[in-house]
C-alpha cells in the first residue's frame, strides 16, 4: 500500500491503528457480554497465576513468536516458510524443555502429524473449490467485468459506489492471499473511489478491508473454517458466528471514508471526540446484537441500544447533520444510563 500511495510505511501503519483498535474493542466487548449472558463466571483471583511465575516457567514459549516475527519482517520469508520455521522451533523446545514435567515424545509427534493431516483435508477441499471458482472468474474475465459493471451501476452516488465496490471486493478476494487481493483491487477499484473524491488513503484502506473479509464471510470463510477444525465445531456455523463477531470490519471502512479522523487525519481534539463516539457506538451496537447489557435486553431495549449506537457511530459530515445525530446519540445514551441506574436502585431496594 505504501508503494501504491507513494507514502512512507509508517503513515500507513498509523492510519491503521484506530480501525484495528475499534475491531479489538468490539471483539472484547462482545465476548465479555456473551460470557455474562451465558453466566460464565470470571476466574477467581487466587487462581490467576502471577506474571513472574509464568515467565519463569514458560519464557521459551516467546521464542517461536519472536522467530516468526523475525522471519517475516527481518528475513522477508514467505508466511508459509516463516510458519514452518516457528513450528520447527516449537518442536525442538518441546523436546529440550519439559513443560509441567513432560517432554514431547515420539508418540506425541505421531499424534500431532496424524491430527494435522486429518484436519488439513477439509482445507484442501475448500481451497480446491475456491480455486475453481476464482480460476473461472479470472480466465473468463467475468471478475474484472463484474467489477466495472458494479462501479458503473453506482450512477455517481458515493454510497452506492461504496456498497457495490464492497461486494466486488469480497467476490474478488475469495480465497486469495492478502497481497494478491490488494494488488488486484488497488488496480481495478481504488481509482474509481479516488475519482469520486475519496482520499487516497481511505480508498485503499477500504478496498484492503473488504478484500480480506472473505476470510470470515461464507461460503469460503477460510479463517473461520480453520478455527472450526481446531475447535472441532461445525464449519458453517463457525463462519456465521465469525461474521457476526466481526461486524465492525464491515462497518469501519464506511466510517473512515466519511470521517478521516479515524485514520488520524485531523486535529487531536476531533480525533479524540470521534474515537470516543465510535467506541461508545461499538458498545451499544454490540449490546444490541448480543441481547445483553447489564442484564438481558428485551426486543424494544435492543432496538434502543442499536439506534443509539448508530447515532454515536455516525460520521460528523454524513447526511449533512452528523454532529446533531451524534448529539442525539449521546442524549439517548445518557437517558438509558439514568434509567438503568433507577431500575437497579429499585431492584436493590426490593431485595433489601
Secondary structure, DSSP 8 states (H G I E B T S, - for coil): -HHHHTS-HHHHHHHHHHHHHHHHHHHHHHHHHHHHHTT-----GGGS--HHHHHHHHTTHHHHHHHHHIIIIIS---HHHHHHHHHHHHHHHHHHS-BTTB---HHHHHHHHHHHHHHHHHHHHHHHHHHHHHHHHHHHSHHHHHHHHHHHHTTT-HHHHHHHHHHHHHHHTTT--HHHHHHHHHHHTHHHHHHTT--HHHHHHHHHHHHHGGGTSTTT-HHHHHHHHHHT--HHHHHHHHHHHTHHHHHHHHHHHH-GGGGT-S-HHHHHHHHHHHHHHHHHHHHHHHTBSSSB--HHHHHHHHHHHHHHHS-TTSTT-HHHHHHHHHHHHHHHHHHHHHHHHHHHHHH-
